Amino acid sequence: MGQNATYIKLQIGGSDFVGETSMSVNSSVDAIETSSKAGGRVRTLLPGRVAENISFESLADDTSADYGYDDAYTAMAAGTEVSFEIMRVDSTGSQVNGSEKITGSGYITSLTQDNPDNDRSTMSGTIEVDDELTVTTYTTP
């Protein structure tokens, strides 16, 4: 059964975005080819390093106490490692019991602020995961 992505949110350092509009988790593994002529036309592979990143889009309002463009830019420019949590919540903002929770930390490596005419300002960016993600099942305390 699919989930309504409206109720999946990303928090950075325990703070919500000013107005998160989109978020995705990307994971990949390098494939190291170990084939030789002796193997004929069949390839042999070994798994390499895992690379993971989080892409996000949000409103760019800095008048809120929530995580905004100024916070993201300051962390990126200083090379500050940020912690993050990705979780499924209900309509009241409480995490759904039994849902998965993804946690980790990394560095904001790209940040874009878009200021269109006659529309709201937004920001988007990428967090490159340092080390590995932790996926757990949330249980209401």
NORJOLIN-V460428 format. One record per pair of residues at least 12 apart in sequence whose C-alpha atoms are under 7 Angstrom apart, sorted by the first residue. I is the first residue (numbers start at 0). GAP is how many residues later the second one is. Records with the same first field share a line. If there is no record, write none. Layout:
# NORJOLIN-V460428
I = GAP  GAP
This chain:
# NORJOLIN-V460428
6 = 81  82  83
7 = 79  80  81
8 = 77  78  79
9 = 74  75  76  77
10 = 73  74  75
11 = 70  71  72  73
12 = 69  70  71
14 = 51  52
15 = 50  51
16 = 41  49  50  51
17 = 40  41  43  46  48  49  50
18 = 39  40
19 = 37  38  39
20 = 36  37
21 = 34  35  36
22 = 32  33  34
23 = 30  31  32
24 = 28  29  30
25 = 26  27  28
26 = 24  25  26
27 = 22  23  24
28 = 18  19  20  21  22
29 = 17  18  19  20
30 = 14  15  16  17
31 = 13  14  15  16
32 = 12  13
51 = 76  77
52 = 73  74  75  76
53 = 72  73  74
54 = 70  71  72
55 = 68  69  70
56 = 66  67  68
57 = 64  65  66
58 = 62  63  64
59 = 61  62  63
68 = 54
75 = 31  32  33
78 = 28
79 = 27
80 = 24  25  26
81 = 23  24  25
82 = 21  22  23
83 = 19  20  21
84 = 16  17  18  19
85 = 15  16  17
86 = 13  14  15
96 = 41  42  43
97 = 39  40  41
98 = 38  39
99 = 35  36  37  38
100 = 34  35  36  37
101 = 31  32  33  34
102 = 30  31  32
103 = 28  29  30
104 = 24  25
105 = 21  22  23  24
106 = 20  21  22
107 = 18  19  20
108 = 17  18  19
109 = 15  16
110 = 12  13  14  15
111 = 12  13
